[in-house]
Amino acid sequence: MNERRLVIFLSGVAAIASLAAGLGARWWQGLIPVALLAGCLLIKPLRKLDWLPSAVLVLYLIAGSVAMLTGGSAVWLVYGACAALLSWDMANFSRSLAGADNDGLVQRCKRIHYKMLGLTSGLGLAAVTVGLIVRLRLPFIVMLIALVGASAGLLLAWWRLQKRTHENNAG
């Protein structure tokens, strides 16, 4: 199993484990969705089903939403959604590069994609974790200014990373 498939597989396992942990003592309520997700995860390496990653992501999001509505742990369910999204992205990205000829260009695209994926996943999980743990009552205008500032900071970090990547590839 190559490292790409290992990351996709481990992300799927993390999503399933997070769904089970999010259900907590009511794990039996999630038995059918967890079994379906596990089955899909095992089927994918055996067949070339291009639609399967999207179907698994939708299935996880539906199961996670139902679990959240029935009192599941928001932290675990959000982490699981991020893992499911990571698995979906890796599977689709790998499929989109499958027919590429230029190996150097493929490696550069992978490097850039993995950097961006790591940055956005890390910042997103950090923001969600802080949002779930810290409870602040702020006026709407303050929250709007903070949102615009955070978005501008993320955009600036993305531009700098892109600029640095272009400089490294050029020189």
Phi and psi in degrees as GROMACS dihedral restraints (atoms count N, CA, C in turn):
[ dihedral_restraints ]
;  ai    aj    ak    al  type     phi  dphi    fc
    3     4     5     6     1   -75.7    20    10
    4     5     6     7     1   169.9    20    10
    6     7     8     9     1   -65.2    20    10
    7     8     9    10     1   -32.2    20    10
    9    10    11    12     1   -63.9    20    10
   10    11    12    13     1   -48.1    20    10
   12    13    14    15     1   -65.3    20    10
   13    14    15    16     1   -34.1    20    10
   15    16    17    18     1   -64.4    20    10
   16    17    18    19     1   -42.4    20    10
   18    19    20    21     1   -64.4    20    10
   19    20    21    22     1   -43.7    20    10
   21    22    23    24     1   -61.6    20    10
   22    23    24    25     1   -45.0    20    10
   24    25    26    27     1   -64.2    20    10
   25    26    27    28     1   -47.1    20    10
   27    28    29    30     1   -66.7    20    10
   28    29    30    31     1   -34.7    20    10
   30    31    32    33     1   -65.0    20    10
   31    32    33    34     1   -40.4    20    10
   33    34    35    36     1   -64.7    20    10
   34    35    36    37     1   -41.8    20    10
   36    37    38    39     1   -63.2    20    10
   37    38    39    40     1   -41.7    20    10
   39    40    41    42     1   -63.0    20    10
   40    41    42    43     1   -39.1    20    10
   42    43    44    45     1   -64.2    20    10
   43    44    45    46     1   -43.9    20    10
   45    46    47    48     1   -65.6    20    10
   46    47    48    49     1   -44.4    20    10
   48    49    50    51     1   -63.6    20    10
   49    50    51    52     1   -38.5    20    10
   51    52    53    54     1   -67.3    20    10
   52    53    54    55     1   -36.8    20    10
   54    55    56    57     1   -64.4    20    10
   55    56    57    58     1   -43.6    20    10
   57    58    59    60     1   -65.0    20    10
   58    59    60    61     1   -42.9    20    10
   60    61    62    63     1   -66.9    20    10
   61    62    63    64     1   -36.2    20    10
   63    64    65    66     1   -65.2    20    10
   64    65    66    67     1   -29.1    20    10
   66    67    68    69     1   -79.6    20    10
   67    68    69    70     1   -22.3    20    10
   69    70    71    72     1    59.2    20    10
   70    71    72    73     1  -126.7    20    10
   72    73    74    75     1   -67.1    20    10
   73    74    75    76     1   -19.4    20    10
   75    76    77    78     1   -94.8    20    10
   76    77    78    79     1    34.8    20    10
   78    79    80    81     1   -56.9    20    10
   79    80    81    82     1   -30.9    20    10
   81    82    83    84     1   -64.6    20    10
   82    83    84    85     1   -24.8    20    10
   84    85    86    87     1   -67.8    20    10
   85    86    87    88     1   -27.4    20    10
   87    88    89    90     1   -98.7    20    10
   88    89    90    91     1    10.9    20    10
   90    91    92    93     1   -61.7    20    10
   91    92    93    94     1   -43.6    20    10
   93    94    95    96     1   -66.9    20    10
   94    95    96    97     1   -49.7    20    10
   96    97    98    99     1   -61.3    20    10
   97    98    99   100     1   -39.5    20    10
   99   100   101   102     1   -64.3    20    10
  100   101   102   103     1   -41.7    20    10
  102   103   104   105     1   -65.1    20    10
  103   104   105   106     1   -40.9    20    10
  105   106   107   108     1   -63.6    20    10
  106   107   108   109     1   -44.7    20    10
  108   109   110   111     1   -63.1    20    10
  109   110   111   112     1   -43.3    20    10
  111   112   113   114     1   -63.3    20    10
  112   113   114   115     1   -40.5    20    10
  114   115   116   117     1   -62.6    20    10
  115   116   117   118     1   -43.6    20    10
  117   118   119   120     1   -62.8    20    10
  118   119   120   121     1   -38.7    20    10
  120   121   122   123     1   -64.6    20    10
  121   122   123   124     1   -35.8    20    10
  123   124   125   126     1   -78.5    20    10
  124   125   126   127     1   -30.3    20    10
  126   127   128   129     1   -71.6    20    10
  127   128   129   130     1   -39.4    20    10
  129   130   131   132     1   -53.0    20    10
  130   131   132   133     1   -48.1    20    10
  132   133   134   135     1   -65.0    20    10
  133   134   135   136     1   -22.6    20    10
  135   136   137   138     1   -81.3    20    10
  136   137   138   139     1   -27.4    20    10
  138   139   140   141     1  -132.1    20    10
  139   140   141   142     1   159.3    20    10
  141   142   143   144     1   -96.2    20    10
  142   143   144   145     1    76.5    20    10
  144   145   146   147     1  -102.9    20    10
  145   146   147   148     1   101.3    20    10
  147   148   149   150     1   -66.7    20    10
  148   149   150   151     1   -28.5    20    10
  150   151   152   153     1   -82.6    20    10
  151   152   153   154     1   -13.8    20    10
  153   154   155   156     1   -63.2    20    10
  154   155   156   157     1   -44.0    20    10
  156   157   158   159     1   -58.6    20    10
  157   158   159   160     1   -39.3    20    10
  159   160   161   162     1   -68.0    20    10
  160   161   162   163     1   -40.5    20    10
  162   163   164   165     1   -64.7    20    10
  163   164   165   166     1   -40.2    20    10
  165   166   167   168     1   -66.0    20    10
  166   167   168   169     1   -41.1    20    10
  168   169   170   171     1   -61.8    20    10
  169   170   171   172     1   -46.3    20    10
  171   172   173   174     1   -62.9    20    10
  172   173   174   175     1   -43.3    20    10
  174   175   176   177     1   -60.5    20    10
  175   176   177   178     1   -44.0    20    10
  177   178   179   180     1   -63.8    20    10
  178   179   180   181     1   -45.0    20    10
  180   181   182   183     1   -63.9    20    10
  181   182   183   184     1   -37.5    20    10
  183   184   185   186     1   -65.7    20    10
  184   185   186   187     1   -48.2    20    10
  186   187   188   189     1   -62.5    20    10
  187   188   189   190     1   -41.9    20    10
  189   190   191   192     1   -65.6    20    10
  190   191   192   193     1   -37.8    20    10
  192   193   194   195     1   -65.4    20    10
  193   194   195   196     1   -43.8    20    10
  195   196   197   198     1   -63.3    20    10
  196   197   198   199     1   -42.7    20    10
  198   199   200   201     1   -62.8    20    10
  199   200   201   202     1   -39.7    20    10
  201   202   203   204     1   -65.8    20    10
  202   203   204   205     1   -41.8    20    10
  204   205   206   207     1   -67.5    20    10
  205   206   207   208     1   -25.7    20    10
  207   208   209   210     1   -96.0    20    10
  208   209   210   211     1    13.8    20    10
  210   211   212   213     1    97.2    20    10
  211   212   213   214     1    19.6    20    10
  213   214   215   216     1   -69.8    20    10
  214   215   216   217     1   162.5    20    10
  216   217   218   219     1   -70.7    20    10
  217   218   219   220     1   116.1    20    10
  219   220   221   222     1   -62.2    20    10
  220   221   222   223     1   -38.9    20    10
  222   223   224   225     1   -60.7    20    10
  223   224   225   226     1   -50.9    20    10
  225   226   227   228     1   -64.3    20    10
  226   227   228   229     1   -39.6    20    10
  228   229   230   231     1   -69.2    20    10
  229   230   231   232     1   -36.5    20    10
  231   232   233   234     1   -68.5    20    10
  232   233   234   235     1   -41.9    20    10
  234   235   236   237     1   -61.4    20    10
  235   236   237   238     1   -40.2    20    10
  237   238   239   240     1   -64.6    20    10
  238   239   240   241     1   -39.3    20    10
  240   241   242   243     1   -63.7    20    10
  241   242   243   244     1   -38.8    20    10
  243   244   245   246     1   -65.2    20    10
  244   245   246   247     1   -41.7    20    10
  246   247   248   249     1   -64.9    20    10
  247   248   249   250     1   -40.1    20    10
  249   250   251   252     1   -65.0    20    10
  250   251   252   253     1   -40.6    20    10
  252   253   254   255     1   -65.8    20    10
  253   254   255   256     1   -39.1    20    10
  255   256   257   258     1   -63.1    20    10
  256   257   258   259     1   -44.6    20    10
  258   259   260   261     1   -62.2    20    10
  259   260   261   262     1   -43.7    20    10
  261   262   263   264     1   -61.8    20    10
  262   263   264   265     1   -46.0    20    10
  264   265   266   267     1   -62.7    20    10
  265   266   267   268     1   -45.1    20    10
  267   268   269   270     1   -63.3    20    10
  268   269   270   271     1   -40.6    20    10
  270   271   272   273     1   -66.4    20    10
  271   272   273   274     1   -44.2    20    10
  273   274   275   276     1   -70.6    20    10
  274   275   276   277     1   -37.2    20    10
  276   277   278   279     1   -65.4    20    10
  277   278   279   280     1   -42.7    20    10
  279   280   281   282     1   -62.7    20    10
  280   281   282   283     1   -40.0    20    10
  282   283   284   285     1   -65.7    20    10
  283   284   285   286     1   -36.7    20    10
  285   286   287   288     1   -71.0    20    10
  286   287   288   289     1   -24.1    20    10
  288   289   290   291     1   -94.8    20    10
  289   290   291   292     1    -0.4    20    10
  291   292   293   294     1   -59.4    20    10
  292   293   294   295     1   -37.2    20    10
  294   295   296   297     1   -96.9    20    10
  295   296   297   298     1     8.7    20    10
  297   298   299   300     1   -71.4    20    10
  298   299   300   301     1   143.0    20    10
  300   301   302   303     1   -93.2    20    10
  301   302   303   304     1   -44.4    20    10
  303   304   305   306     1   -77.2    20    10
  304   305   306   307     1   106.2    20    10
  306   307   308   309     1   -66.3    20    10
  307   308   309   310     1   -37.3    20    10
  309   310   311   312     1   -63.9    20    10
  310   311   312   313     1   -41.7    20    10
  312   313   314   315     1   -67.3    20    10
  313   314   315   316     1   -38.7    20    10
  315   316   317   318     1   -63.0    20    10
  316   317   318   319     1   -44.8    20    10
  318   319   320   321     1   -63.1    20    10
  319   320   321   322     1   -40.0    20    10
  321   322   323   324     1   -65.4    20    10
  322   323   324   325     1   -42.6    20    10
  324   325   326   327     1   -62.8    20    10
  325   326   327   328     1   -41.5    20    10
  327   328   329   330     1   -62.5    20    10
  328   329   330   331     1   -45.6    20    10
  330   331   332   333     1   -60.4    20    10
  331   332   333   334     1   -45.6    20    10
  333   334   335   336     1   -64.8    20    10
  334   335   336   337     1   -44.8    20    10
  336   337   338   339     1   -62.9    20    10
  337   338   339   340     1   -43.5    20    10
  339   340   341   342     1   -66.2    20    10
  340   341   342   343     1   -38.0    20    10
  342   343   344   345     1   -62.7    20    10
  343   344   345   346     1   -46.4    20    10
  345   346   347   348     1   -66.5    20    10
  346   347   348   349     1   -39.9    20    10
  348   349   350   351     1   -64.7    20    10
  349   350   351   352     1   -43.2    20    10
  351   352   353   354     1   -64.2    20    10
  352   353   354   355     1   -43.0    20    10
  354   355   356   357     1   -63.2    20    10
  355   356   357   358     1   -50.3    20    10
  357   358   359   360     1   -69.4    20    10
  358   359   360   361     1   -38.0    20    10
  360   361   362   363     1   -65.4    20    10
  361   362   363   364     1   -46.3    20    10
  363   364   365   366     1   -62.6    20    10
  364   365   366   367     1   -47.6    20    10
  366   367   368   369     1   -66.5    20    10
  367   368   369   370     1   -38.9    20    10
  369   370   371   372     1   -64.4    20    10
  370   371   372   373     1   -45.5    20    10
  372   373   374   375     1   -64.8    20    10
  373   374   375   376     1   -38.8    20    10
  375   376   377   378     1   -63.6    20    10
  376   377   378   379     1   -43.8    20    10
  378   379   380   381     1   -64.8    20    10
  379   380   381   382     1   -42.3    20    10
  381   382   383   384     1   -65.9    20    10
  382   383   384   385     1   -42.5    20    10
  384   385   386   387     1   -61.0    20    10
  385   386   387   388     1   -47.1    20    10
  387   388   389   390     1   -62.0    20    10
  388   389   390   391     1   -41.9    20    10
  390   391   392   393     1   -64.7    20    10
  391   392   393   394     1   -32.9    20    10
  393   394   395   396     1   -81.6    20    10
  394   395   396   397     1   -25.3    20    10
  396   397   398   399     1   -92.2    20    10
  397   398   399   400     1   -47.2    20    10
  399   400   401   402     1   -90.7    20    10
  400   401   402   403     1   127.1    20    10
  402   403   404   405     1  -111.8    20    10
  403   404   405   406     1   114.1    20    10
  405   406   407   408     1  -123.3    20    10
  406   407   408   409     1   140.6    20    10
  408   409   410   411     1  -104.0    20    10
  409   410   411   412     1   105.1    20    10
  411   412   413   414     1  -122.5    20    10
  412   413   414   415     1   150.1    20    10
  414   415   416   417     1   -64.0    20    10
  415   416   417   418     1   155.8    20    10
  417   418   419   420     1   -57.2    20    10
  418   419   420   421     1   -42.2    20    10
  420   421   422   423     1   -64.0    20    10
  421   422   423   424     1   -37.0    20    10
  423   424   425   426     1   -66.8    20    10
  424   425   426   427     1   -42.8    20    10
  426   427   428   429     1   -64.9    20    10
  427   428   429   430     1   -37.8    20    10
  429   430   431   432     1   -64.5    20    10
  430   431   432   433     1   -43.9    20    10
  432   433   434   435     1   -63.4    20    10
  433   434   435   436     1   -41.4    20    10
  435   436   437   438     1   -64.4    20    10
  436   437   438   439     1   -39.4    20    10
  438   439   440   441     1   -64.7    20    10
  439   440   441   442     1   -44.4    20    10
  441   442   443   444     1   -64.5    20    10
  442   443   444   445     1   -41.6    20    10
  444   445   446   447     1   -63.5    20    10
  445   446   447   448     1   -43.4    20    10
  447   448   449   450     1   -65.3    20    10
  448   449   450   451     1   -40.4    20    10
  450   451   452   453     1   -64.4    20    10
  451   452   453   454     1   -42.2    20    10
  453   454   455   456     1   -63.8    20    10
  454   455   456   457     1   -40.2    20    10
  456   457   458   459     1   -64.4    20    10
  457   458   459   460     1   -41.5    20    10
  459   460   461   462     1   -65.6    20    10
  460   461   462   463     1   -41.1    20    10
  462   463   464   465     1   -64.0    20    10
  463   464   465   466     1   -41.5    20    10
  465   466   467   468     1   -64.0    20    10
  466   467   468   469     1   -42.9    20    10
  468   469   470   471     1   -62.4    20    10
  469   470   471   472     1   -39.6    20    10
  471   472   473   474     1   -64.4    20    10
  472   473   474   475     1   -45.3    20    10
  474   475   476   477     1   -61.6    20    10
  475   476   477   478     1   -42.6    20    10
  477   478   479   480     1   -64.8    20    10
  478   479   480   481     1   -41.4    20    10
  480   481   482   483     1   -63.9    20    10
  481   482   483   484     1   -40.9    20    10
  483   484   485   486     1   -65.0    20    10
  484   485   486   487     1   -42.8    20    10
  486   487   488   489     1   -63.3    20    10
  487   488   489   490     1   -44.4    20    10
  489   490   491   492     1   -64.1    20    10
  490   491   492   493     1   -39.1    20    10
  492   493   494   495     1   -63.6    20    10
  493   494   495   496     1   -42.2    20    10
  495   496   497   498     1   -66.6    20    10
  496   497   498   499     1   -38.2    20    10
  498   499   500   501     1   -65.8    20    10
  499   500   501   502     1   -41.3    20    10
  501   502   503   504     1   -65.8    20    10
  502   503   504   505     1   -37.2    20    10
  504   505   506   507     1   -76.5    20    10
  505   506   507   508     1   -29.4    20    10
  507   508   509   510     1   -78.8    20    10
  508   509   510   511     1   -32.3    20    10
